[in-house]
Amino acid sequence: MPASILVVEDEPAIQALIATNLRRHGHTVSAALDAEDALRQIKAALPDLILLDWMLPGMSGLDCACRLRADPRTKHVPIIMLTARGEERDRVTGLESGADDYVTKPFSPRELLARIQAVLRRGRPQASENVVEAGGLKLDPAAHRVFADDRPVNLGPTEFRLLHFLMTHSSRVHSRDQLLDQVWGDHVYVEERTVDVHIRRLRAALEPSGLDRLVQTVRGSGYRFSIDA
């Protein structure tokens, strides 16, 4: 699926290598050396996906991701964070900033392409799917909208797919591995801890309505969606 991709990377050689590889696979690529230039480009035209380096001159990639997620216009644009910081706490921080995925340098072109395709797939729900309603929540896959007691809920693309799966398989307990298979598909590089981060983000979005209780943790087993206390 060809896409328009913005590469935000301050190392010209790495930026050029990524851009060349993406163009070779049919993607349209624009590039920025810092977050400020990236934000200017995004203001002019929204990309389908952003590859965002963590360590940038001036504004960090982490702060840039937070700003993008806080803006209604850009909050649903998928972000993949690129960084040499490979510790678990760093990966979690990157995901909690709003990134949809996290790639540790050095990475192979093949791995990066696989992650891009996976993020793009899960960010494009099928328009033919039916509206789902349960426990005061209403999810419309075609419009990519969620309502809690008729009030809109802002979700990122991954949280949207996660909630959709849980609502359409309610009362069943799903392990992290099962959620990775069903929500992330064949994206083999995603770690189990990623599920916990996105569950927290989903609950945080539902918390103002009090419906975060519907997304339940089953100790030692996984997660489920249930309207029962």
Backbone torsions as a table, in degrees:
resi	resn	phi	psi	omega
1	MET	NA	100.6	179.5
2	PRO	-58.6	142.6	-177.6
3	ALA	-144.5	160.8	172.1
4	SER	-92.1	123.3	-173.1
5	ILE	-125.3	130.4	175.2
6	LEU	-99.4	121.6	178.5
7	VAL	-101.1	114.7	-179.5
8	VAL	-108.7	99.0	-173.8
9	GLU	-148.2	127.2	-174.4
10	ASP	-87.7	-4.7	174.9
11	GLU	-95.0	108.1	-174.8
12	PRO	-55.7	-38.3	-178.4
13	ALA	-66.4	-43.1	178.9
14	ILE	-67.7	-41.9	178.7
15	GLN	-58.9	-46.3	-179.0
16	ALA	-64.6	-39.9	179.8
17	LEU	-63.4	-45.5	179.2
18	ILE	-63.2	-47.1	-177.4
19	ALA	-61.4	-43.6	-179.8
20	THR	-61.6	-44.1	-179.4
21	ASN	-65.1	-40.3	-179.8
22	LEU	-67.1	-42.3	178.9
23	ARG	-64.2	-35.6	178.9
24	ARG	-61.0	-27.0	-179.4
25	HIS	-100.9	18.3	170.4
26	GLY	93.0	1.2	-178.8
27	HIS	-83.6	151.8	172.3
28	THR	-92.7	125.8	-171.4
29	VAL	-121.0	134.2	167.2
30	SER	-121.1	162.2	-173.5
31	ALA	-141.5	152.7	176.7
32	ALA	-143.6	145.7	-179.6
33	LEU	-94.1	-10.7	178.8
34	ASP	-151.3	167.7	-175.7
35	ALA	-66.0	-37.2	-178.4
36	GLU	-62.2	-44.0	177.5
37	ASP	-65.8	-39.1	178.6
38	ALA	-59.9	-44.7	-179.3
39	LEU	-64.2	-36.1	177.1
40	ARG	-65.1	-42.5	179.8
41	GLN	-66.4	-40.2	-179.7
42	ILE	-66.1	-34.8	177.8
43	LYS	-63.8	-35.0	-179.3
44	ALA	-77.7	-37.0	-178.0
45	ALA	-158.3	127.2	-179.8
46	LEU	-75.7	127.0	172.7
47	PRO	-80.5	166.3	174.9
48	ASP	-77.4	-25.3	-177.4
49	LEU	-158.3	149.4	179.4
50	ILE	-121.7	125.9	169.1
51	LEU	-96.4	116.0	-167.9
52	LEU	-124.0	114.3	177.3
53	ASP	-70.5	140.2	-179.1
54	TRP	-68.6	-51.2	-174.5
55	MET	-91.9	98.8	179.6
56	LEU	-121.3	152.2	174.6
57	PRO	-67.2	142.4	-177.3
58	GLY	76.4	-124.5	179.1
59	MET	-67.4	131.0	179.6
60	SER	-74.1	161.2	176.0
61	GLY	-62.2	-33.1	178.6
62	LEU	-62.7	-47.3	179.2
63	ASP	-66.6	-36.1	178.3
64	CYS	-63.7	-42.7	179.2
65	ALA	-62.4	-42.1	178.6
66	CYS	-62.3	-40.4	179.5
67	ARG	-66.0	-41.6	179.3
68	LEU	-63.8	-39.0	-179.2
69	ARG	-72.4	-24.0	-179.9
70	ALA	-83.1	-12.2	-178.2
71	ASP	-95.0	120.7	-179.3
72	PRO	-54.0	-30.4	-178.0
73	ARG	-72.5	-31.3	-173.6
74	THR	-113.6	0.9	-172.0
75	LYS	-64.4	-21.9	-178.2
76	HIS	-100.4	-0.3	179.6
77	VAL	-72.5	123.9	-179.3
78	PRO	-63.1	139.8	179.2
79	ILE	-126.1	129.8	171.1
80	ILE	-113.3	121.2	-179.1
81	MET	-85.4	133.4	176.8
82	LEU	-110.5	128.7	-177.2
83	THR	-162.4	155.3	174.1
84	ALA	-88.1	-4.9	-178.8
85	ARG	-83.2	107.1	-172.3
86	GLY	-105.7	1.8	179.2
87	GLU	-66.8	151.2	-178.1
88	GLU	-58.3	-42.2	-178.5
89	ARG	-62.9	-32.2	177.9
90	ASP	-71.3	-40.5	178.0
91	ARG	-62.2	-42.1	179.2
92	VAL	-65.1	-42.7	177.9
93	THR	-59.7	-43.2	178.6
94	GLY	-61.2	-43.3	179.1
95	LEU	-67.2	-40.0	-178.1
96	GLU	-70.9	-19.7	176.8
97	SER	-73.7	-13.3	179.4
98	GLY	123.0	-3.7	178.5
99	ALA	-67.1	145.5	177.5
100	ASP	-88.5	-20.7	177.3
101	ASP	-157.5	170.8	-170.5
102	TYR	-144.4	120.6	-179.2
103	VAL	-116.9	124.8	-177.7
104	THR	-91.9	131.0	176.0
105	LYS	-77.5	145.9	-4.2
106	PRO	-79.1	147.4	178.8
107	PHE	-129.7	156.5	178.9
108	SER	-87.2	151.2	176.1
109	PRO	-55.4	-36.6	-179.5
110	ARG	-64.2	-43.2	179.2
111	GLU	-63.6	-45.1	-178.8
112	LEU	-61.5	-43.0	178.6
113	LEU	-62.5	-40.3	179.3
114	ALA	-62.7	-40.9	180.0
115	ARG	-68.4	-40.8	178.1
116	ILE	-61.2	-47.2	-178.6
117	GLN	-62.7	-39.0	-179.4
118	ALA	-66.2	-43.7	179.8
119	VAL	-65.5	-39.6	178.5
120	LEU	-65.3	-39.8	179.6
121	ARG	-63.2	-46.9	-175.8
122	ARG	-76.8	-10.7	176.3
123	GLY	-89.8	-0.6	-177.7
124	ARG	-125.2	79.1	179.8
125	PRO	-65.0	152.8	-179.9
126	GLN	-69.8	129.0	-176.6
127	ALA	-70.1	-16.4	-176.6
128	SER	-84.1	-6.9	-176.5
129	GLU	-72.5	150.1	-175.1
130	ASN	-81.9	156.5	173.7
131	VAL	-66.7	139.1	-179.5
132	VAL	-117.7	133.0	178.7
133	GLU	-132.1	134.5	177.7
134	ALA	-166.7	135.5	172.5
135	GLY	58.9	26.1	-178.7
136	GLY	95.9	-5.7	177.3
137	LEU	-100.3	142.8	175.6
138	LYS	-131.5	124.2	-178.0
139	LEU	-120.6	124.9	-178.9
140	ASP	-114.2	101.4	-177.5
141	PRO	-63.4	-36.8	-177.1
142	ALA	-65.0	-41.8	-179.5
143	ALA	-89.7	-7.8	-176.5
144	HIS	54.0	51.1	-178.8
145	ARG	-132.8	147.9	177.8
146	VAL	-129.2	137.8	177.6
147	PHE	-125.2	137.3	174.1
148	ALA	-114.0	111.3	-174.6
149	ASP	51.2	45.8	176.9
150	ASP	71.9	6.7	176.0
151	ARG	-105.3	134.4	-176.7
152	PRO	-65.1	143.4	177.1
153	VAL	-117.1	129.5	-179.2
154	ASN	-90.1	115.7	179.3
155	LEU	-125.3	144.8	170.9
156	GLY	-74.2	168.7	-176.1
157	PRO	-60.5	-38.0	-179.2
158	THR	-71.3	-43.4	177.8
159	GLU	-63.1	-34.8	178.1
160	PHE	-62.3	-48.1	-179.6
161	ARG	-66.2	-37.5	178.9
162	LEU	-63.6	-46.8	178.7
163	LEU	-64.5	-40.8	179.2
164	HIS	-59.0	-46.4	179.7
165	PHE	-63.3	-45.9	-178.4
166	LEU	-63.2	-41.0	-179.1
167	MET	-68.1	-35.3	-179.8
168	THR	-83.2	-3.1	175.7
169	HIS	-133.7	47.8	-172.5
170	SER	-66.2	153.3	178.1
171	SER	72.6	-9.5	176.9
172	ARG	-90.5	143.4	177.2
173	VAL	-90.5	130.5	-178.6
174	HIS	-120.1	128.1	176.7
175	SER	-72.0	167.2	177.0
176	ARG	-60.9	-41.2	178.3
177	ASP	-60.1	-42.4	179.9
178	GLN	-65.1	-40.7	178.5
179	LEU	-66.5	-38.7	176.1
180	LEU	-60.1	-43.5	-179.9
181	ASP	-65.2	-42.1	-172.2
182	GLN	-84.0	-35.2	-175.3
183	VAL	-97.2	-39.9	-179.7
184	TRP	-94.1	-8.1	177.7
185	GLY	67.0	-137.3	-175.9
186	ASP	-90.2	26.0	-179.9
187	HIS	-78.1	83.6	-168.4
188	VAL	-69.1	-12.3	-174.9
189	TYR	-86.5	-12.0	-177.1
190	VAL	-71.4	137.6	179.7
191	GLU	-93.7	157.7	-179.0
192	GLU	-58.9	-36.3	-177.5
193	ARG	-60.3	-26.2	178.6
194	THR	-57.6	-38.1	-179.9
195	VAL	-59.9	-44.4	-178.8
196	ASP	-61.2	-40.8	179.8
197	VAL	-62.0	-45.5	-177.9
198	HIS	-72.7	-30.8	173.8
199	ILE	-62.9	-42.5	178.8
200	ARG	-63.1	-42.0	179.1
201	ARG	-66.0	-37.3	177.6
202	LEU	-64.8	-46.7	179.5
203	ARG	-64.0	-38.5	179.3
204	ALA	-62.2	-37.4	179.1
205	ALA	-69.7	-31.7	-178.8
206	LEU	-87.7	-15.9	-173.1
207	GLU	-57.7	-42.4	-179.3
208	PRO	-57.8	-27.2	179.5
209	SER	-89.0	-8.8	-176.7
210	GLY	79.3	5.0	-176.8
211	LEU	-95.0	7.1	174.5
212	ASP	-63.2	-21.3	178.8
213	ARG	-63.7	-19.3	-179.1
214	LEU	-72.0	-23.2	178.1
215	VAL	-96.1	102.7	-168.2
216	GLN	-107.7	143.7	173.4
217	THR	-92.8	129.8	174.7
218	VAL	-107.9	105.5	-172.0
219	ARG	-52.7	128.0	177.5
220	GLY	79.3	-3.6	-176.5
221	SER	-123.0	-45.7	-177.8
222	GLY	150.9	-134.9	-175.2
223	TYR	-135.2	156.8	175.2
224	ARG	-150.3	159.4	171.5
225	PHE	-105.5	125.0	-178.4
226	SER	-149.1	137.8	177.0
227	ILE	-86.3	-5.1	177.3
228	ASP	-88.9	140.0	-179.8
229	ALA	-65.8	NA	NA
